[in-house]
């Protein structure tokens, strides 16, 4: 069992799902978690984690943490010398995700509410890795600016899975994700996304892994 499979074994999907869909945890597809958001297809999540190539001790930002599942998976991968910060716009999902992550006992992971008008958590930057689990239609440069000099960001943009550093962007297959919900500048509840029926698709290209230097823990 490699370290990614070990993370999935340690963080069972059903522990991060609403009761209404928990019996479908083994389904290899997205599942509704409320407010037009989904818990992503497990195969897609694994592919993204492998592409991100999180290392022990990394400082990681999980954008659109939803149910908290990806935050927990990332926390298992970075271990207690790292830190994972999940950020979510929708208040009900902030509460649910935070509770799910707290139940794992991994004190180096947290989920918090997005700052009004701000994408990501720039106050805690830089990040060694950033995972984005929703499609904003274009590469979010404000998140890319939160990367460390040798950091990596993985997420969808206009249907393509991208791996971005500060100096380069590569494409890694076609996917469909729920739309990225940006924090409203007035601090009020955001409008619902345009669609709740989006799902992930098998990539058209194979994923490549890249191992980089492990920076000191934050």
Secondary structure, DSSP 4 states (H G I P E B T S, - for coil): --HHHHHHHHS-GGGGS-GGGGGGTT-SS-EEEETTEEEPPHHHHHHHHHHHT--TT-EEEEES-TTSHHHHHHHHHH-TTSEEEEEESSHHHHHHHHHHHHHTT-TTEEEEEPPTT-SS-GGG--EEEEEE-SB-SS--HHHHTTEEEEEEEEEEETTEEEEE-SS-EEEEEE---PBP-PPPTT-SPPPPPS-S-------SS---------PPP-
